[in-house]
Amino acid sequence: MTLPARAWIALLVLVVVMGLVLLAVAGSARYWDAWAYLAIFGGASALLTLQLLERDRALLERRMHGGPTAERRPAQKLIMLGTSIGFVALLVVPALDYRFGWSTVPVGVVVAADVLVVLGFVLIARVYRENTFSSATIQIAANQRVVSTGPYAIVRHPMYVGGLVYLGATPLALGSLWGLIPITAILPLLIWRLLDEEHYLARELPGYADYQRRVRYRLVPFVW
């Protein structure tokens, strides 16, 4: 099967499964917050796929191989397993919240969260344009070099920034306050992954230790 076919089928399956989880757990097809989120997530992911098909098919191929089974080291397998479970919880908890009416989020806050989801994807798209080595797994690709331009000149891990923006906004975009709880479980795992990745790159990628000294902040300028 060709790369474009695999990419589009994988995206379609992902969005359909996410939709089935949200609507089945919510017990209603009138969960408009979920429909809006799925439209944004699916549309943004489709645009990213088009971008990579046009500009960087090698990166798209690498991005399609992720998750616990794709990682080579036990620590990363564990981290990605926990993160995958956390992502499922990010959908299930808000859907349960909708079903049982545990909390209420104003429409304006939902819309603002939807905007943040879009912003997160925009940041990720910018990273893709700057860094062809941004694999879904932690490994060193052939001919990989340190990227220190664009967003990488500001923070060391702009991909994580984009991911945290859209993941952090997801519960509110789905109209749930209780959905923020899974974020508290996902965040330590992502920090663990980030720190482990830095140790690995400093050891295995020439020039990365120097880059760490030049760019001091990991995620938030002047903070950390």
N, C-alpha and C positions, 0 to 999 in steps of 0.2 A: 504494500500500500504506500502511496506517495506521502511525503511529509505534509503537504497541505491537507490531504484527506484525513490523515491521522490527527492533525491539529484541530480541524473543524469538528470532527466526530468527538474528540475528547472534550472540547468546549461544550458542545451540545449536550453530551451526557452529563457533564458536571452541572450545567444550569438546570437541566431537567431534574436531576436527583435533588439538587438544592430546593427547587420548587416543590417537589413532592414531599420532601421532609417538612418544609415550612407549612404548607397547606394541610398536610395530613395531620401533623401534630397540633396545628391551630384548630383543626376541625371545621374550617370554613374557607370557602373560596373568596370571601369578601374581605380578606385580610389585605387591604390596599397597600399598607406599608411594605408588605412582602413583595407584592407585584412591582411596586416602584423600585425596591432594592434589586430585585432580579433583573429588571430592565436596565438599571444602571450597571450592575455587575456584568451582565451579559454583553451589553453594548460596549463598555470599556474594555472588557477582555477581548471582544472581537476586533476592536480597533488596535489593541496591542498585537494581536495575532497578525493582522494585516501589515502592521509596521514591520514586524520581524520577517514575514514572508517576503516583503519587498526589500528590506535592507540587510537582514542578518539571519539567514536560515540556519546557520550553524548554532547561533544562540538559541533559536527556537527549539532546535533539536535537543540542546542541553537542558532547556527549561522544562521540557516534557518528561524528563526523567528525574523525578523528585520523590520525596516521601521517605518513610523509614526503611523500606527495602532497598532504596537506591544508595543510601549512605554506606560508607565502607567501614566506619569506626563505630564501636558499640555505643559510645557516649552520644554521638549524633543520631544513631538509630533510636535511642531512648528519647532524646529531645524531640525528634520529629514525630515519634509515636504520640507523645504527650501533646504536641502542638496540633496534630491531626484530630485527636480527641477533643481538644479545646475548640477547634474550629467547628466541629459538629455541635458542640455545646452552645456556641455562639448563635446557631440557628434554632436549636431545640428549645433553649430556655426562653427566648423571646416569643416563640410560637406558643409555648405553654402559658406564658404571661398573657398573651392575647386571648387564649382559650378560657382561662380562668379569671381574667381581669385583675391580676395582681397589682398592676401599676398603670399609670396614665402619663403619656408624654405629649405635650402640646404639639400641634401640627407644625408650628414654626420651628420647634426644636428638631422634629423629624426631617423637615426640609433642609435645615442647616446641616444636619448629620449627613444627608444625601450629598450635599455639596462637598463635605469633607471626604466622603467616599470617592467622589470624582477627583478631588485634589490628590488623594493618595495614589490613585491610578496615574494621574499626570506625573507625579514624582517618579513613579516606577518607569513610566515611558521615557522620562528624561535619563534615567540611569541606563536603560537599555541602549539609548543612542550613544551614551558616553563609554559604556563598558561592555564590550562583546564577550567578556569572560565571566559575566554575572550568572553563573550556573545555579541551578536549584539545589545542587549538592556541594559540599565543601571538598574541593579537590583542585589540583593544579592542572590546567589544560596545556596542551602542547603550545609552545611559544608564548605562554602567558607572561604578561608584564604588569608592573604596577601602574594603575591608572590614578592620576592625581589632578585631573582637570575637571571642569564643570562642577557638579555638586560634590565631587570627591576632594575638591580644594577647600571645602567648607567643613565637611564631616567625613569620617572614614567609612561610614555605613549608610549612605543615603537610601539604599534599597530597603533597609530595615525601617528607616523613617517613613517611607511611603507605605510600607506594609502596616506599620503601627497606626498610621493615620487612618487608613481605611478599615482596619480591624477594630480599632478603638471606637470608630464612629458607627460600626455596624449595629450594635444593640439599640442605640437611639434611633438609627434609621429604620429599624424594625419596630419602633414604638415601645421599647421596653427599658425599664430601669434595672430590673433583675438580671437582664442580659449582660450587665456590666460585670457581674461576678466572674464569668469565665475569663474575662480579660485579666483579672488579677492572678489567674493560674497560668495564662499564656505568657504574660510579660516576663516572669522570672525565667521561663524556658527560653525565650528569645534572647534575653540577656546572657544566659548561659551559652547559647549557641554562638552569639556574637563574640564573647570572650574566648571561647574555644577556637573559633575561626581565626581570631587575631593571633593566638599562640601558634596555630598551625601555619598561617601565612608568614609570620615572622621567621619561622624555622625553615620553611620550604621554598618561599618565593623571594629571590634575590631583590633587594631594594626595599622590601616592605618595612623592615625595621627603621630605615631612614625616613620612609614616608610617615610612620607613626610619630617620629620626632618632629616632623614638619607640620603635620596636621594633628593637633592635640586632642580634638574633641571627637567622640565616637558618634553621638546622635544629636546632641543639642549644643550649638555654639555657646561658649562661655559658661556652660553648665557641666556637661559630661560627654 
